[in-house]
Amino acid sequence: MGSGERVGSGGFSLGLLALLGLNLAGALSGCGKGAKGDCPQLEICGGDPSSMTAWQVSEVCQVPAFRPSQPSDVMDFQSTPPLAPTIATPQPNPVVAQQTTSGDWCSGLVFMPGTTGFVVENVNLWHESPHISGDTVNKPSTILLAGNDHSYATTLHFEDQNSTHFVPHCLVQNGAVGAKCSDLASALTAFYTTAALPGIDPTFTNIMCADAPSDGGCDCSYTFNLEVQDQGSWAIDPNDSTVLVQDSTVLQWNGTQMNAAASATTLRSSFCAGNGTLQLSGLRGGSLSSVQGLRTLIMTPMR
């Protein structure tokens, strides 16, 4: 099994999380209700999870993502000394167990001259699986379970620091001859700012690119941001008063509808509501809010 990480409200980690992808075979190998994949079993007592105010995440356990192995370049297939690894590794898909092994040498970068400088027309920056944000003031992760109509609304904020290396060929293949790495950073920032929906942070922020001493390309660092919104109806399982049942009707990632990627089955989690906390565990190794690798949440009333 992978090494899970449990993070408290006093010290949220921004390391690698299993938001995006997971080897489910290991996670589902155990039996019983509890969290799997090195996440501890939380208390299971049932109770009334509804509240007049939203519950706010105070502790979380997330399982590291499983990344498929992949040759760094075509020379690896031929059993000859490999070239320097420059291919972008595939990004884990958050809603499927079988991950792809196809990547892109240039991360889909289309960098070219524009009317007033250089522009990025397309790119798919690599990102690892981010942790739930530790910014509980500006980006609180919350869930509201209404008692009157049994609706629920979950908002989860994730972020992580990442980097991508662009070889010289990737920078000039679309005509951006003479561009500096600072030009690339500005163009990437403009690309993601323009693509962001109103009221939603750009997917990538704090983009900085510097000259790569190894080959004359550009090394770019940035913050990956993801806001997951999950809404629907909830109930307590009539056959087990310690199981919370959620039927998701709206699933959005950074404001974009992801309903086609939502779980095909009803989400179920074991829970304990009492003593001022709400504890949720994905049932039998399952994930919370259709986010693979998100195993447990401990929540307190939002202040």
C-alpha positions in Angstrom: 0.0 0.0 0.0 1.0 3.6 -0.5 1.8 5.9 2.4 -1.3 8.0 3.4 -0.9 11.3 5.0 -3.1 12.8 7.6 -3.0 16.5 7.9 -4.4 18.7 10.7 -5.8 22.2 10.5 -2.6 23.6 12.2 -0.3 22.2 9.5 -1.9 21.5 6.1 0.7 20.0 3.8 1.0 21.0 0.1 2.8 17.9 -0.9 1.5 15.3 -3.3 -2.1 14.0 -2.8 -4.1 11.4 -4.5 -6.7 13.7 -5.8 -6.1 12.5 -9.3 -5.8 8.8 -9.7 -5.2 5.7 -7.6 -4.4 2.1 -7.8 -7.8 0.8 -6.5 -6.7 -2.8 -6.3 -4.7 -2.2 -3.2 -7.2 0.2 -1.7 -10.1 -2.3 -2.0 -8.3 -5.4 -0.9 -9.5 -5.1 2.7 -12.9 -5.8 4.1 -15.3 -3.8 6.3 -16.5 -0.3 6.4 -13.3 1.6 7.1 -10.9 3.7 5.2 -8.2 1.8 3.3 -4.8 2.7 1.8 -3.0 3.5 5.0 -5.7 5.9 6.2 -6.9 5.2 9.7 -10.4 4.1 10.5 -12.4 7.0 11.9 -15.1 6.6 14.5 -18.4 5.2 13.1 -21.3 6.1 15.3 -24.0 7.5 13.1 -26.0 10.5 14.5 -27.4 13.5 12.7 -25.0 15.0 10.2 -27.3 17.9 9.2 -26.4 21.4 10.4 -27.6 25.0 10.1 -24.1 25.9 9.2 -21.5 24.4 6.9 -19.0 21.9 8.2 -15.4 22.9 7.6 -12.5 20.5 6.9 -10.1 20.3 9.9 -8.3 17.0 9.1 -7.9 14.9 6.0 -6.3 11.7 4.9 -5.5 11.2 1.2 -3.8 8.3 -0.5 -0.8 9.0 -2.8 -1.6 8.7 -6.5 -0.6 5.7 -8.5 1.4 6.8 -11.6 1.9 4.2 -14.4 5.4 3.6 -15.5 6.4 5.1 -18.9 9.6 5.2 -20.9 11.1 8.7 -21.0 11.5 8.6 -24.7 11.4 6.3 -27.8 15.0 5.2 -27.3 14.0 3.4 -24.1 11.8 1.1 -26.3 14.9 0.0 -28.3 17.1 -1.0 -25.3 19.7 1.7 -26.2 21.0 4.4 -23.9 18.1 6.8 -23.3 18.0 10.5 -24.1 17.5 13.0 -21.3 13.9 12.5 -20.1 11.8 15.4 -21.4 8.4 13.8 -22.1 5.6 15.0 -19.9 4.3 12.1 -17.8 0.6 11.4 -18.1 -1.7 13.2 -15.6 -3.7 10.7 -13.5 -7.4 10.7 -14.3 -9.5 11.4 -11.1 -12.4 9.2 -11.9 -11.0 6.0 -13.5 -9.0 3.2 -12.0 -7.1 2.3 -15.2 -4.7 5.1 -15.9 -3.3 6.1 -19.3 0.4 5.9 -20.2 0.4 8.3 -23.0 2.2 11.7 -22.6 3.2 14.6 -24.7 6.8 15.7 -25.4 5.9 19.4 -25.2 2.8 19.4 -22.9 0.7 20.5 -25.9 2.6 23.8 -26.0 1.7 26.1 -29.0 4.0 29.2 -28.4 4.1 31.7 -31.2 4.4 35.3 -32.2 1.4 37.5 -31.5 0.4 41.0 -32.5 2.1 42.7 -29.5 4.5 39.9 -28.4 4.5 36.2 -27.9 1.3 34.2 -27.1 0.4 30.7 -26.0 -2.5 29.3 -28.0 -2.5 25.9 -26.3 -0.8 24.1 -23.4 -1.5 21.3 -20.9 0.9 21.9 -18.0 1.8 18.9 -16.0 0.5 18.8 -12.4 0.9 16.4 -9.6 -2.1 15.5 -7.4 -2.6 18.4 -5.0 -3.6 18.5 -1.4 -6.6 20.2 0.0 -5.7 23.8 0.5 -4.4 24.9 3.9 -5.9 28.4 3.4 -9.0 28.0 5.7 -9.8 31.7 5.5 -9.9 32.5 1.8 -10.3 28.9 0.5 -12.2 26.9 3.1 -13.2 23.3 2.2 -16.8 22.8 3.4 -19.9 20.6 3.2 -23.5 21.7 4.1 -26.0 18.9 4.8 -29.4 20.6 5.0 -31.9 19.0 7.3 -35.1 20.4 5.8 -34.8 19.2 2.2 -31.9 16.8 2.6 -29.8 18.6 0.0 -26.0 18.8 0.3 -23.4 21.2 -1.1 -19.7 20.4 -1.0 -16.8 22.7 -1.9 -13.3 21.4 -1.8 -10.2 23.5 -2.7 -7.0 21.8 -3.7 -3.6 23.3 -4.7 0.1 22.2 -5.1 3.4 23.5 -6.4 4.6 21.9 -9.7 7.1 22.4 -12.5 7.7 21.6 -16.2 10.8 21.6 -18.3 10.4 22.8 -21.9 13.2 21.8 -24.3 14.3 24.3 -27.0 12.4 22.5 -29.7 9.1 22.9 -27.9 9.7 26.6 -27.6 10.5 27.3 -31.3 8.4 24.7 -33.1 5.6 27.2 -33.7 7.8 30.2 -34.6 8.6 31.8 -31.2 12.2 32.4 -32.3 14.1 34.7 -29.9 11.5 34.5 -27.1 12.8 34.6 -23.6 11.7 32.4 -20.7 10.1 35.4 -19.2 8.0 35.8 -22.4 6.9 32.3 -22.0 5.8 32.9 -18.3 3.8 36.0 -19.3 2.1 34.1 -22.2 1.3 31.1 -20.0 -0.2 33.4 -17.4 -2.3 35.2 -20.0 -3.5 31.9 -21.4 -4.8 30.6 -18.1 -6.2 33.9 -17.0 -8.2 34.2 -20.1 -9.5 30.6 -19.8 -10.6 31.0 -16.2 -14.4 31.3 -15.6 -15.7 34.4 -13.7 -15.2 34.0 -9.9 -12.9 31.0 -10.3 -9.1 31.2 -9.9 -7.1 30.3 -13.0 -6.1 26.6 -13.0 -2.4 27.6 -12.9 -1.1 30.7 -11.1 2.2 32.1 -9.9 3.9 31.0 -13.2 7.6 31.7 -13.4 10.0 30.5 -16.0 13.8 30.6 -16.0 16.6 29.6 -18.4 17.5 25.9 -18.1 21.3 25.5 -17.8 21.1 21.9 -19.1 19.9 22.5 -22.6 18.9 26.2 -23.1 15.2 25.5 -22.7 12.9 26.9 -19.9 12.2 25.5 -16.5 8.7 26.7 -15.4 7.2 26.5 -11.9 3.7 27.3 -10.9 0.8 26.6 -8.6 -2.0 24.2 -9.7 -5.5 25.1 -8.3 -8.6 23.0 -8.3 -12.0 23.8 -6.9 -14.4 20.8 -6.7 -18.1 21.5 -6.2 -20.4 18.6 -5.6 -24.2 19.0 -5.0 -27.1 16.7 -4.6 -29.3 14.9 -2.1 -28.3 12.9 1.0 -29.9 10.4 3.3 -29.0 7.9 6.0 -29.1 4.3 4.8 -32.3 2.7 6.1 -30.5 -0.6 6.6 -27.4 1.0 8.4 -27.8 4.1 10.5 -24.0 4.7 10.3 -23.8 5.0 6.5 -24.3 8.3 4.7 -25.8 8.0 1.2 -25.2 10.8 -1.3 -26.6 11.1 -4.8 -24.6 13.7 -6.8 -26.6 15.8 -9.4 -24.0 18.5 -10.0 -20.2 18.0 -10.2 -18.0 20.9 -11.2 -14.2 21.3 -11.4 -13.1 24.9 -11.6 -16.6 25.8 -12.7 -16.8 23.3 -15.6 -19.5 20.6 -15.5 -18.0 17.1 -14.9 -21.3 15.2 -14.6 -20.2 12.8 -17.3 -17.2 11.9 -15.1 -19.2 11.6 -11.9 -19.5 8.3 -10.1 -22.0 6.0 -11.8 -23.2 4.7 -8.4 -24.5 6.4 -5.3 -21.7 7.6 -3.0 -21.6 6.0 0.4 -19.5 6.8 3.4 -19.4 5.7 7.0 -19.9 8.6 9.4 -20.0 9.8 13.0 -21.7 13.1 13.9 -21.3 14.2 17.5 -19.3 16.2 20.0 -19.0 19.1 17.6 -17.4 17.1 14.7 -18.5 15.2 11.6 -16.2 12.3 10.6 -16.5 10.8 7.1 -14.8 7.7 5.7 -15.2 6.4 2.2 -17.1 3.1 2.6 -14.9 0.0 2.1 -12.0 1.9 0.6 -14.2 4.2 -1.5 -13.5 7.9 -2.1 -15.4 11.0 -1.0 -17.1 13.4 -3.5 -15.9 11.3 -6.5 -12.3 12.3 -5.8 -10.1 9.2 -6.0 -7.7 9.0 -3.1 -9.7 11.2 -0.7 -10.4 8.7 2.0 -11.4 10.5 5.2 -12.5 14.0 6.4 -12.8 15.3 9.9 -15.0 18.4 10.0 -16.0 21.0 12.5 -18.7 23.7 12.3 -17.7 26.6 10.1 -17.1 29.8 12.2 
